[in-house]
Every structure is written in structure tokens, then in C-alpha cells.
Amino acid sequence: MERLQKVMAEAGVASRRASEKLIASGHVQVNGKTVTEMGIKVSEHDEVIVDGVLLHREAHVYYLLNKPRSVITSAHDDKGRRTVVDILKEEGIEERVYPVGRLDYDTTGILMLTNDGDLANRLMHPKFEVEKTYIAKVRGIINNNDLKQLRVGVKVNGRLTKKAKTRLIETDQRKKTSLVKLTIHEGRYHQVKLMFDAVHHPVIKLHRETYGPLDLHGLQSGEFRELKPDEVKLLKKMSK
């Protein structure tokens, strides 16, 4: 038996808090009866209906994708562009999965997809501070002062970013570019690109190398794999 709002979150209806609001406002029925109070528990045998739609409780699946360029981080795209979910569908994955967080259209790298809405919402919540490491090719020869600014925080849309880790990998004096490793635990919109903009080194290419304890070992661009049980267990433990 699990709390109704948790079951709804895990099914991808909404976050737990948003699910609680749906329950309180009379949008949810359990076994044909509208429920509005919190604390109700349901089993796999109970019928849950949200706004007239039967809740399907699929077995949870977890995939790790090495996202290629020119792919949308979304379950679908109104403009008909290829999405990360399309990549899985093309290989016969039938479960309704969606990405945890997002990567820009032109950003490559590690991305998790799942139908476990509860875990996805917890991993994306700022309080859990999941570390993400990026490799950025930027314009100009970046110096120690620039790297220090990135480490202590720069202003992005009027707010100071949290402390980060930086390492200069290499510079190309002829092309006037730098390759930098940056580790952050925030997830603001376009954050990495805006951080480098703030120190006057616009991003040319961006690749996300790690997400929490996960990395892309053995995965070529466009390839994916299922997470191992111990990886899922670790993600759940770190997000509690």
C-alpha cells in the first residue's frame, strides 16, 4: 500500500505536491468514489481515476542516453523535430518515459529518462543538489581569474550562481579557444552557457559528462542503456 499522491507522482501525473492539490480539489476518484482527504493509501488492485482518465501503473524503467546534437529534450515536439524519446522508441522501447531535466538542442551528453515520476521530481528539486559535470569549448583564452569567478559565483539573470568546480583542460592559441571542465549542482535555464557569457567566453560546444554518480562509459552518441539496479538504488538513496 502506498499513499495516493505518491502513486500519482510515480505515474507521471504531477509532482507529489501538485497531486495533493488535485486530490483536495476533487479531481481524483478511487474505486469510483471521489476522495479529497490526504493520507489515503492504495494498492495495485485499486482503480485510480484522475479527471476521468484511468491511472496506469507501469513497472518503473530507467534509461541512460548519450544525447546527440540537434535532438530535443522532450517527449514530443510541436515542430516535428526528433526528440530524445524518439531515439528510444526507434529501438523498440514502448514504455512512456520522459527526460529528467533537460539539455539544450545543441548540447550533447548524459541524460536520464524514466517513467518514475516521483524519483524524477526529487532529482530535479534544487535541495538535492545533484552534481553535473560539463565539458565546454569556449571562445577566447580563459585565465585563472575567469575560472575563479566561475568557482565563487557569477551573476546570471540577476542571481549569483552557487559555488562550482572548474578545471582548464587545454587552450588553442591559434584558434583562440579554451576547453574547460565545469561541475555545478544547480539546473537553471541555459545556466552553463550564461555562466561562461558572464566571464566573456561564449560557449561554442557543450557536453554533459556526468549526472550525479552516473557517467557515459561505453555509450557512443545516440546510444542508451538501462540503469543497473544498484545505480537506481543509489539515485533513490541520494534523493531522499
C-alpha positions, 0 to 999 in steps of 0.5 A: 500500500502506498499513499495516493499522491505518491502513486500519482507522482510515480505515474507521471501525473504531477509532482507529489505536491501538485497531486495533493492539490488535485486530490483536495480539489476533487479531481481524483476518484478511487474505486469510483468514489471521489476522495479529497482527504490526504493520507489515503493509501492504495494498492495495485488492485485499486482503480485510480481515476484522475479527471476521468482518465484511468491511472496506469501503473507501469513497472518503473524503467530507467534509461541512460542516453548519450544525447546527440546534437540537434535532438530535443529534450522532450517527449514530443515536439510541436515542430516535428523535430526528433526528440530524445524519446524518439531515439528510444522508441526507434529501438523498440522501447514502448514504455512512456518515459520522459527526460529528467531535466533537460539539455539544450538542442545543441548540447550533447551528453548524459541524460536520464529518462524514466517513467518514475515520476516521483524519483524524477521530481526529487532529482530535479528539486534544487535541495538535492543538489545533484552534481553535473559535470560539463565539458565546454569549448569556449571562445577566447583564452580563459585565465585563472581569474575567469575560472575563479569567478566561475568557482565563487559565483557569477551573476546570471539573470540577476542571481549569483550562481552557487559555488562550482568546480572548474578545471582548464583542460587545454587552450588553442592559441591559434584558434583562440579557444579554451576547453574547460571542465565545469561541475555545478549542482544547480539546473537553471535555464541555459545556466552553463552557457550564461555562466561562461557569457558572464566571464566573456567566453561564449560557449561554442560546444557543450557536453554533459559528462556526468549526472550525479554518480552516473557517467557515459562509459561505453555509450557512443552518441545516440546510444542508451542503456538501462540503469543497473539496479544498484545505480537506481538504488543509489539515485533513490538513496541520494534523493531522499 
